[in-house]
Amino acid sequence: MEQDAINLTLIHEWMTVSDAKLLLEDYYEKVKEYKKYHGWSTVQTLMDIAYRHWQRESEEYLQARIDLIKSRVDS
């Protein structure tokens, strides 16, 4: 996950590694329950799909998503 976070910052130069980790960790929390139904390969596939999506997404979208995650964490 660390390398994926670093790679996202290479694509989105405005993003920090901690922001990228936040995106990845938040999504992992959402999909980790699929392990009990279909195994870890499904969780890994879902994480990979999200990661590839974020590579192509706009700064505005990702920044809004990061802000939303941060607001939930701060609450």
Distance bins in CASP14 RR format, pairs under 12 A and 6 or more apart:
PFRMAT RR
TARGET T0000
AUTHOR 0000-0000-0000
RMODE 2
METHOD distances of the structure
MODEL  1
1 7 0 0 0 0 0 1 0 0 0 0 0
1 8 0 0 0 0 0 1 0 0 0 0 0
1 17 0 0 0 0 0 1 0 0 0 0 0
1 20 0 0 0 0 1 0 0 0 0 0 0
1 21 1 0 0 1 0 0 0 0 0 0 0
1 22 0 0 0 0 0 1 0 0 0 0 0
1 23 0 0 0 0 0 1 0 0 0 0 0
1 24 1 0 1 0 0 0 0 0 0 0 0
1 25 1 0 0 1 0 0 0 0 0 0 0
1 26 0 0 0 0 0 1 0 0 0 0 0
1 27 0 0 0 0 0 1 0 0 0 0 0
1 28 1 0 0 1 0 0 0 0 0 0 0
1 43 0 0 0 0 0 1 0 0 0 0 0
1 44 0 0 0 0 0 1 0 0 0 0 0
1 47 0 0 0 0 1 0 0 0 0 0 0
1 48 0 0 0 0 0 1 0 0 0 0 0
1 50 0 0 0 0 0 1 0 0 0 0 0
1 51 0 0 0 0 1 0 0 0 0 0 0
2 8 0 0 0 0 0 1 0 0 0 0 0
2 9 0 0 0 0 0 1 0 0 0 0 0
2 17 0 0 0 0 1 0 0 0 0 0 0
2 18 0 0 0 0 0 1 0 0 0 0 0
2 20 0 0 0 0 1 0 0 0 0 0 0
2 21 1 0 0 1 0 0 0 0 0 0 0
2 24 0 0 0 0 1 0 0 0 0 0 0
2 25 0 0 0 0 0 1 0 0 0 0 0
3 9 0 0 0 0 0 1 0 0 0 0 0
3 10 0 0 0 0 0 1 0 0 0 0 0
3 17 0 0 0 0 0 1 0 0 0 0 0
3 20 0 0 0 0 0 1 0 0 0 0 0
3 21 0 0 0 0 0 1 0 0 0 0 0
3 24 0 0 0 0 0 1 0 0 0 0 0
3 51 0 0 0 0 0 1 0 0 0 0 0
4 10 0 0 0 0 0 1 0 0 0 0 0
4 11 0 0 0 0 0 1 0 0 0 0 0
4 17 0 0 0 0 0 1 0 0 0 0 0
4 20 1 0 0 1 0 0 0 0 0 0 0
4 21 0 0 0 0 1 0 0 0 0 0 0
4 23 0 0 0 0 1 0 0 0 0 0 0
4 24 1 0 0 1 0 0 0 0 0 0 0
4 25 0 0 0 0 0 1 0 0 0 0 0
4 27 0 0 0 0 0 1 0 0 0 0 0
4 28 0 0 0 0 0 1 0 0 0 0 0
4 44 0 0 0 0 0 1 0 0 0 0 0
4 47 0 0 0 0 1 0 0 0 0 0 0
4 48 0 0 0 0 1 0 0 0 0 0 0
4 50 0 0 0 0 0 1 0 0 0 0 0
4 51 1 0 1 0 0 0 0 0 0 0 0
4 52 0 0 0 0 0 1 0 0 0 0 0
4 54 0 0 0 0 1 0 0 0 0 0 0
4 55 0 0 0 0 1 0 0 0 0 0 0
5 11 0 0 0 0 0 1 0 0 0 0 0
5 12 0 0 0 0 0 1 0 0 0 0 0
5 15 0 0 0 0 1 0 0 0 0 0 0
5 16 0 0 0 0 1 0 0 0 0 0 0
5 17 1 0 1 0 0 0 0 0 0 0 0
5 18 0 0 0 0 1 0 0 0 0 0 0
5 19 0 0 0 0 1 0 0 0 0 0 0
5 20 1 1 0 0 0 0 0 0 0 0 0
5 21 1 0 1 0 0 0 0 0 0 0 0
5 22 0 0 0 0 1 0 0 0 0 0 0
5 23 0 0 0 0 1 0 0 0 0 0 0
5 24 1 0 1 0 0 0 0 0 0 0 0
5 25 0 0 0 0 1 0 0 0 0 0 0
5 27 0 0 0 0 0 1 0 0 0 0 0
5 28 0 0 0 0 0 1 0 0 0 0 0
5 47 0 0 0 0 0 1 0 0 0 0 0
5 51 0 0 0 0 1 0 0 0 0 0 0
5 54 0 0 0 0 0 1 0 0 0 0 0
6 12 0 0 0 0 0 1 0 0 0 0 0
6 15 0 0 0 0 0 1 0 0 0 0 0
6 16 0 0 0 0 0 1 0 0 0 0 0
6 17 1 0 1 0 0 0 0 0 0 0 0
6 18 0 0 0 0 0 1 0 0 0 0 0
6 19 0 0 0 0 0 1 0 0 0 0 0
6 20 1 0 0 1 0 0 0 0 0 0 0
6 21 0 0 0 0 1 0 0 0 0 0 0
6 24 0 0 0 0 0 1 0 0 0 0 0
7 15 0 0 0 0 0 1 0 0 0 0 0
7 17 0 0 0 0 0 1 0 0 0 0 0
7 20 0 0 0 0 1 0 0 0 0 0 0
7 21 0 0 0 0 0 1 0 0 0 0 0
7 24 0 0 0 0 0 1 0 0 0 0 0
7 51 0 0 0 0 1 0 0 0 0 0 0
7 52 0 0 0 0 0 1 0 0 0 0 0
7 54 0 0 0 0 0 1 0 0 0 0 0
7 55 0 0 0 0 1 0 0 0 0 0 0
8 14 0 0 0 0 0 1 0 0 0 0 0
8 15 1 0 0 1 0 0 0 0 0 0 0
8 16 0 0 0 0 1 0 0 0 0 0 0
8 17 0 0 0 0 1 0 0 0 0 0 0
8 18 0 0 0 0 0 1 0 0 0 0 0
8 19 0 0 0 0 1 0 0 0 0 0 0
8 20 1 0 1 0 0 0 0 0 0 0 0
8 21 0 0 0 0 1 0 0 0 0 0 0
8 22 0 0 0 0 0 1 0 0 0 0 0
8 23 1 0 0 1 0 0 0 0 0 0 0
8 24 0 0 0 0 1 0 0 0 0 0 0
8 27 0 0 0 0 0 1 0 0 0 0 0
8 50 0 0 0 0 0 1 0 0 0 0 0
8 51 1 0 0 1 0 0 0 0 0 0 0
8 52 0 0 0 0 0 1 0 0 0 0 0
8 53 0 0 0 0 0 1 0 0 0 0 0
8 54 1 0 0 1 0 0 0 0 0 0 0
8 55 1 0 0 1 0 0 0 0 0 0 0
8 56 0 0 0 0 0 1 0 0 0 0 0
8 57 0 0 0 0 0 1 0 0 0 0 0
8 59 0 0 0 0 0 1 0 0 0 0 0
8 62 0 0 0 0 1 0 0 0 0 0 0
8 66 0 0 0 0 0 1 0 0 0 0 0
9 15 1 0 1 0 0 0 0 0 0 0 0
9 16 1 0 0 1 0 0 0 0 0 0 0
9 17 1 0 1 0 0 0 0 0 0 0 0
9 18 0 0 0 0 1 0 0 0 0 0 0
9 19 0 0 0 0 1 0 0 0 0 0 0
9 20 1 0 1 0 0 0 0 0 0 0 0
9 21 0 0 0 0 1 0 0 0 0 0 0
9 23 0 0 0 0 0 1 0 0 0 0 0
9 24 0 0 0 0 0 1 0 0 0 0 0
9 54 0 0 0 0 0 1 0 0 0 0 0
9 55 0 0 0 0 0 1 0 0 0 0 0
9 62 0 0 0 0 0 1 0 0 0 0 0
10 17 0 0 0 0 0 1 0 0 0 0 0
10 20 0 0 0 0 1 0 0 0 0 0 0
10 55 0 0 0 0 1 0 0 0 0 0 0
11 20 0 0 0 0 1 0 0 0 0 0 0
11 51 0 0 0 0 0 1 0 0 0 0 0
11 52 0 0 0 0 0 1 0 0 0 0 0
11 53 0 0 0 0 0 1 0 0 0 0 0
11 54 0 0 0 0 1 0 0 0 0 0 0
11 55 1 0 1 0 0 0 0 0 0 0 0
11 56 0 0 0 0 1 0 0 0 0 0 0
11 57 0 0 0 0 1 0 0 0 0 0 0
11 58 0 0 0 0 0 1 0 0 0 0 0
11 59 0 0 0 0 0 1 0 0 0 0 0
11 62 0 0 0 0 0 1 0 0 0 0 0
12 19 0 0 0 0 1 0 0 0 0 0 0
12 20 1 0 0 1 0 0 0 0 0 0 0
12 23 0 0 0 0 0 1 0 0 0 0 0
12 54 0 0 0 0 1 0 0 0 0 0 0
12 55 0 0 0 0 1 0 0 0 0 0 0
12 56 0 0 0 0 0 1 0 0 0 0 0
12 57 0 0 0 0 1 0 0 0 0 0 0
12 58 0 0 0 0 1 0 0 0 0 0 0
12 59 1 0 0 1 0 0 0 0 0 0 0
12 60 0 0 0 0 0 1 0 0 0 0 0
12 61 0 0 0 0 0 1 0 0 0 0 0
12 62 1 0 0 1 0 0 0 0 0 0 0
12 63 0 0 0 0 1 0 0 0 0 0 0
12 65 0 0 0 0 0 1 0 0 0 0 0
12 66 0 0 0 0 0 1 0 0 0 0 0
13 19 0 0 0 0 0 1 0 0 0 0 0
13 20 0 0 0 0 0 1 0 0 0 0 0
13 59 0 0 0 0 1 0 0 0 0 0 0
14 20 0 0 0 0 0 1 0 0 0 0 0
14 58 0 0 0 0 0 1 0 0 0 0 0
14 59 1 0 1 0 0 0 0 0 0 0 0
14 60 0 0 0 0 0 1 0 0 0 0 0
14 62 0 0 0 0 1 0 0 0 0 0 0
14 63 1 0 0 1 0 0 0 0 0 0 0
14 66 0 0 0 0 0 1 0 0 0 0 0
15 21 0 0 0 0 0 1 0 0 0 0 0
15 22 0 0 0 0 1 0 0 0 0 0 0
15 23 0 0 0 0 1 0 0 0 0 0 0
15 24 0 0 0 0 0 1 0 0 0 0 0
15 54 0 0 0 0 1 0 0 0 0 0 0
15 55 0 0 0 0 0 1 0 0 0 0 0
15 57 0 0 0 0 0 1 0 0 0 0 0
15 58 0 0 0 0 0 1 0 0 0 0 0
15 59 0 0 0 0 1 0 0 0 0 0 0
15 61 0 0 0 0 0 1 0 0 0 0 0
15 62 1 0 0 1 0 0 0 0 0 0 0
15 63 0 0 0 0 1 0 0 0 0 0 0
15 65 0 0 0 0 0 1 0 0 0 0 0
15 66 1 0 0 1 0 0 0 0 0 0 0
16 22 0 0 0 0 1 0 0 0 0 0 0
16 23 0 0 0 0 0 1 0 0 0 0 0
16 62 0 0 0 0 0 1 0 0 0 0 0
16 63 0 0 0 0 0 1 0 0 0 0 0
16 66 0 0 0 0 1 0 0 0 0 0 0
16 70 0 0 0 0 0 1 0 0 0 0 0
17 23 0 0 0 0 0 1 0 0 0 0 0
17 24 0 0 0 0 0 1 0 0 0 0 0
18 24 0 0 0 0 0 1 0 0 0 0 0
18 25 0 0 0 0 0 1 0 0 0 0 0
18 66 0 0 0 0 1 0 0 0 0 0 0
18 69 0 0 0 0 0 1 0 0 0 0 0
18 70 0 0 0 0 0 1 0 0 0 0 0
18 73 0 0 0 0 0 1 0 0 0 0 0
19 25 0 0 0 0 0 1 0 0 0 0 0
19 26 0 0 0 0 0 1 0 0 0 0 0
19 54 0 0 0 0 0 1 0 0 0 0 0
19 59 0 0 0 0 0 1 0 0 0 0 0
19 62 0 0 0 0 1 0 0 0 0 0 0
19 63 0 0 0 0 1 0 0 0 0 0 0
19 65 0 0 0 0 1 0 0 0 0 0 0
19 66 1 0 1 0 0 0 0 0 0 0 0
19 67 0 0 0 0 1 0 0 0 0 0 0
19 69 0 0 0 0 1 0 0 0 0 0 0
19 70 0 0 0 0 1 0 0 0 0 0 0
20 26 0 0 0 0 0 1 0 0 0 0 0
20 27 0 0 0 0 0 1 0 0 0 0 0
20 50 0 0 0 0 0 1 0 0 0 0 0
20 51 0 0 0 0 1 0 0 0 0 0 0
20 54 0 0 0 0 1 0 0 0 0 0 0
20 55 0 0 0 0 0 1 0 0 0 0 0
20 62 0 0 0 0 1 0 0 0 0 0 0
20 65 0 0 0 0 0 1 0 0 0 0 0
20 66 0 0 0 0 1 0 0 0 0 0 0
20 69 0 0 0 0 0 1 0 0 0 0 0
21 27 0 0 0 0 0 1 0 0 0 0 0
21 28 0 0 0 0 0 1 0 0 0 0 0
21 66 0 0 0 0 0 1 0 0 0 0 0
21 69 0 0 0 0 0 1 0 0 0 0 0
22 28 0 0 0 0 0 1 0 0 0 0 0
22 29 0 0 0 0 0 1 0 0 0 0 0
22 54 0 0 0 0 0 1 0 0 0 0 0
22 62 0 0 0 0 0 1 0 0 0 0 0
22 63 0 0 0 0 0 1 0 0 0 0 0
22 65 0 0 0 0 1 0 0 0 0 0 0
22 66 1 0 0 1 0 0 0 0 0 0 0
22 67 0 0 0 0 0 1 0 0 0 0 0
22 68 0 0 0 0 0 1 0 0 0 0 0
22 69 1 0 1 0 0 0 0 0 0 0 0
22 70 1 0 0 1 0 0 0 0 0 0 0
22 71 0 0 0 0 0 1 0 0 0 0 0
22 72 0 0 0 0 0 1 0 0 0 0 0
22 73 1 0 0 1 0 0 0 0 0 0 0
22 74 0 0 0 0 0 1 0 0 0 0 0
23 29 0 0 0 0 0 1 0 0 0 0 0
23 30 0 0 0 0 0 1 0 0 0 0 0
23 47 0 0 0 0 0 1 0 0 0 0 0
23 50 0 0 0 0 1 0 0 0 0 0 0
23 51 0 0 0 0 1 0 0 0 0 0 0
23 53 0 0 0 0 0 1 0 0 0 0 0
23 54 1 0 0 1 0 0 0 0 0 0 0
23 55 0 0 0 0 0 1 0 0 0 0 0
23 57 0 0 0 0 1 0 0 0 0 0 0
23 61 0 0 0 0 0 1 0 0 0 0 0
23 62 1 0 0 1 0 0 0 0 0 0 0
23 63 0 0 0 0 0 1 0 0 0 0 0
23 64 0 0 0 0 0 1 0 0 0 0 0
23 65 1 0 0 1 0 0 0 0 0 0 0
23 66 1 0 0 1 0 0 0 0 0 0 0
23 67 0 0 0 0 0 1 0 0 0 0 0
23 68 0 0 0 0 0 1 0 0 0 0 0
23 69 1 0 0 1 0 0 0 0 0 0 0
23 70 0 0 0 0 0 1 0 0 0 0 0
24 30 0 0 0 0 0 1 0 0 0 0 0
24 31 0 0 0 0 0 1 0 0 0 0 0
24 32 0 0 0 0 0 1 0 0 0 0 0
24 46 0 0 0 0 0 1 0 0 0 0 0
24 47 1 0 0 1 0 0 0 0 0 0 0
24 48 0 0 0 0 0 1 0 0 0 0 0
24 50 0 0 0 0 1 0 0 0 0 0 0
24 51 1 0 0 1 0 0 0 0 0 0 0
24 54 0 0 0 0 1 0 0 0 0 0 0
24 62 0 0 0 0 0 1 0 0 0 0 0
24 65 0 0 0 0 0 1 0 0 0 0 0
24 66 0 0 0 0 0 1 0 0 0 0 0
24 69 0 0 0 0 0 1 0 0 0 0 0
25 31 0 0 0 0 0 1 0 0 0 0 0
25 32 0 0 0 0 0 1 0 0 0 0 0
25 47 0 0 0 0 0 1 0 0 0 0 0
25 50 0 0 0 0 0 1 0 0 0 0 0
25 66 0 0 0 0 0 1 0 0 0 0 0
25 69 0 0 0 0 1 0 0 0 0 0 0
25 72 0 0 0 0 0 1 0 0 0 0 0
25 73 0 0 0 0 1 0 0 0 0 0 0
26 32 0 0 0 0 0 1 0 0 0 0 0
26 47 0 0 0 0 0 1 0 0 0 0 0
26 50 0 0 0 0 1 0 0 0 0 0 0
26 54 0 0 0 0 0 1 0 0 0 0 0
26 62 0 0 0 0 0 1 0 0 0 0 0
26 65 0 0 0 0 1 0 0 0 0 0 0
26 66 0 0 0 0 1 0 0 0 0 0 0
26 67 0 0 0 0 0 1 0 0 0 0 0
26 68 0 0 0 0 1 0 0 0 0 0 0
26 69 1 0 1 0 0 0 0 0 0 0 0
26 70 0 0 0 0 1 0 0 0 0 0 0
26 71 0 0 0 0 0 1 0 0 0 0 0
26 72 0 0 0 0 1 0 0 0 0 0 0
26 73 0 0 0 0 1 0 0 0 0 0 0
27 34 0 0 0 0 0 1 0 0 0 0 0
27 43 0 0 0 0 0 1 0 0 0 0 0
27 44 0 0 0 0 0 1 0 0 0 0 0
27 46 1 0 0 1 0 0 0 0 0 0 0
27 47 1 0 0 1 0 0 0 0 0 0 0
27 48 0 0 0 0 0 1 0 0 0 0 0
27 49 0 0 0 0 1 0 0 0 0 0 0
27 50 1 0 1 0 0 0 0 0 0 0 0
27 51 0 0 0 0 1 0 0 0 0 0 0
27 53 0 0 0 0 1 0 0 0 0 0 0
27 54 0 0 0 0 1 0 0 0 0 0 0
27 65 0 0 0 0 1 0 0 0 0 0 0
27 66 0 0 0 0 0 1 0 0 0 0 0
27 69 0 0 0 0 1 0 0 0 0 0 0
28 34 0 0 0 0 0 1 0 0 0 0 0
28 35 0 0 0 0 0 1 0 0 0 0 0
28 40 0 0 0 0 0 1 0 0 0 0 0
28 43 1 0 0 1 0 0 0 0 0 0 0
28 44 0 0 0 0 0 1 0 0 0 0 0
28 46 0 0 0 0 1 0 0 0 0 0 0
28 47 1 0 0 1 0 0 0 0 0 0 0
28 48 0 0 0 0 0 1 0 0 0 0 0
28 50 0 0 0 0 1 0 0 0 0 0 0
28 51 0 0 0 0 0 1 0 0 0 0 0
28 69 0 0 0 0 0 1 0 0 0 0 0
29 43 0 0 0 0 0 1 0 0 0 0 0
29 46 0 0 0 0 0 1 0 0 0 0 0
29 47 0 0 0 0 0 1 0 0 0 0 0
29 69 0 0 0 0 1 0 0 0 0 0 0
29 72 0 0 0 0 0 1 0 0 0 0 0
29 73 0 0 0 0 0 1 0 0 0 0 0
30 43 0 0 0 0 0 1 0 0 0 0 0
30 46 0 0 0 0 1 0 0 0 0 0 0
30 47 0 0 0 0 1 0 0 0 0 0 0
30 50 0 0 0 0 1 0 0 0 0 0 0
30 69 0 0 0 0 0 1 0 0 0 0 0
30 72 0 0 0 0 0 1 0 0 0 0 0
31 37 0 0 0 0 0 1 0 0 0 0 0
31 38 0 0 0 0 0 1 0 0 0 0 0
31 39 0 0 0 0 0 1 0 0 0 0 0
31 40 0 0 0 0 0 1 0 0 0 0 0
31 42 0 0 0 0 1 0 0 0 0 0 0
31 43 1 0 1 0 0 0 0 0 0 0 0
31 44 0 0 0 0 1 0 0 0 0 0 0
31 45 0 0 0 0 1 0 0 0 0 0 0
31 46 1 0 1 0 0 0 0 0 0 0 0
31 47 1 0 0 1 0 0 0 0 0 0 0
31 48 0 0 0 0 0 1 0 0 0 0 0
31 49 0 0 0 0 1 0 0 0 0 0 0
31 50 0 0 0 0 1 0 0 0 0 0 0
31 51 0 0 0 0 0 1 0 0 0 0 0
32 38 0 0 0 0 0 1 0 0 0 0 0
32 39 0 0 0 0 0 1 0 0 0 0 0
32 40 0 0 0 0 1 0 0 0 0 0 0
32 42 0 0 0 0 0 1 0 0 0 0 0
32 43 1 0 1 0 0 0 0 0 0 0 0
32 44 0 0 0 0 0 1 0 0 0 0 0
32 46 0 0 0 0 1 0 0 0 0 0 0
32 47 0 0 0 0 1 0 0 0 0 0 0
33 39 0 0 0 0 0 1 0 0 0 0 0
33 42 0 0 0 0 0 1 0 0 0 0 0
33 43 0 0 0 0 1 0 0 0 0 0 0
33 46 0 0 0 0 0 1 0 0 0 0 0
34 40 0 0 0 0 1 0 0 0 0 0 0
34 41 0 0 0 0 1 0 0 0 0 0 0
34 42 1 0 1 0 0 0 0 0 0 0 0
34 43 1 0 1 0 0 0 0 0 0 0 0
34 44 0 0 0 0 1 0 0 0 0 0 0
34 45 0 0 0 0 1 0 0 0 0 0 0
34 46 1 0 0 1 0 0 0 0 0 0 0
34 47 0 0 0 0 0 1 0 0 0 0 0
35 41 0 0 0 0 1 0 0 0 0 0 0
35 42 1 0 0 1 0 0 0 0 0 0 0
35 43 1 0 1 0 0 0 0 0 0 0 0
35 44 0 0 0 0 1 0 0 0 0 0 0
35 45 0 0 0 0 0 1 0 0 0 0 0
35 46 0 0 0 0 0 1 0 0 0 0 0
35 47 0 0 0 0 0 1 0 0 0 0 0
36 42 0 0 0 0 1 0 0 0 0 0 0
36 43 0 0 0 0 1 0 0 0 0 0 0
37 43 0 0 0 0 1 0 0 0 0 0 0
37 46 0 0 0 0 0 1 0 0 0 0 0
38 44 0 0 0 0 0 1 0 0 0 0 0
38 45 0 0 0 0 1 0 0 0 0 0 0
38 46 0 0 0 0 1 0 0 0 0 0 0
39 45 0 0 0 0 0 1 0 0 0 0 0
39 46 0 0 0 0 0 1 0 0 0 0 0
40 46 0 0 0 0 0 1 0 0 0 0 0
40 47 0 0 0 0 0 1 0 0 0 0 0
41 47 0 0 0 0 0 1 0 0 0 0 0
41 48 0 0 0 0 0 1 0 0 0 0 0
42 48 0 0 0 0 0 1 0 0 0 0 0
42 49 0 0 0 0 0 1 0 0 0 0 0
43 49 0 0 0 0 0 1 0 0 0 0 0
43 50 0 0 0 0 0 1 0 0 0 0 0
44 50 0 0 0 0 0 1 0 0 0 0 0
44 51 0 0 0 0 0 1 0 0 0 0 0
45 51 0 0 0 0 0 1 0 0 0 0 0
45 52 0 0 0 0 0 1 0 0 0 0 0
46 52 0 0 0 0 0 1 0 0 0 0 0
46 53 0 0 0 0 0 1 0 0 0 0 0
47 53 0 0 0 0 0 1 0 0 0 0 0
47 54 0 0 0 0 0 1 0 0 0 0 0
48 54 0 0 0 0 0 1 0 0 0 0 0
48 55 0 0 0 0 0 1 0 0 0 0 0
49 55 0 0 0 0 0 1 0 0 0 0 0
49 56 0 0 0 0 0 1 0 0 0 0 0
50 56 0 0 0 0 0 1 0 0 0 0 0
50 57 0 0 0 0 1 0 0 0 0 0 0
50 62 0 0 0 0 0 1 0 0 0 0 0
50 65 0 0 0 0 0 1 0 0 0 0 0
51 57 0 0 0 0 0 1 0 0 0 0 0
53 61 0 0 0 0 1 0 0 0 0 0 0
53 62 0 0 0 0 0 1 0 0 0 0 0
53 65 0 0 0 0 0 1 0 0 0 0 0
54 61 0 0 0 0 1 0 0 0 0 0 0
54 62 1 0 0 1 0 0 0 0 0 0 0
54 63 0 0 0 0 0 1 0 0 0 0 0
54 65 0 0 0 0 1 0 0 0 0 0 0
54 66 0 0 0 0 0 1 0 0 0 0 0
55 62 0 0 0 0 0 1 0 0 0 0 0
56 62 0 0 0 0 0 1 0 0 0 0 0
57 63 0 0 0 0 1 0 0 0 0 0 0
57 64 0 0 0 0 0 1 0 0 0 0 0
57 65 0 0 0 0 1 0 0 0 0 0 0
57 66 0 0 0 0 0 1 0 0 0 0 0
58 64 0 0 0 0 1 0 0 0 0 0 0
58 65 0 0 0 0 0 1 0 0 0 0 0
59 65 0 0 0 0 0 1 0 0 0 0 0
59 66 0 0 0 0 0 1 0 0 0 0 0
59 67 0 0 0 0 0 1 0 0 0 0 0
60 66 0 0 0 0 0 1 0 0 0 0 0
60 67 0 0 0 0 0 1 0 0 0 0 0
61 67 0 0 0 0 0 1 0 0 0 0 0
61 68 0 0 0 0 0 1 0 0 0 0 0
62 68 0 0 0 0 0 1 0 0 0 0 0
62 69 0 0 0 0 0 1 0 0 0 0 0
63 69 0 0 0 0 0 1 0 0 0 0 0
63 70 0 0 0 0 0 1 0 0 0 0 0
64 70 0 0 0 0 0 1 0 0 0 0 0
64 71 0 0 0 0 0 1 0 0 0 0 0
65 71 0 0 0 0 0 1 0 0 0 0 0
65 72 0 0 0 0 0 1 0 0 0 0 0
66 72 0 0 0 0 0 1 0 0 0 0 0
66 73 0 0 0 0 0 1 0 0 0 0 0
67 73 0 0 0 0 0 1 0 0 0 0 0
67 74 0 0 0 0 0 1 0 0 0 0 0
68 74 0 0 0 0 0 1 0 0 0 0 0
68 75 0 0 0 0 0 1 0 0 0 0 0
69 75 0 0 0 0 0 1 0 0 0 0 0
END
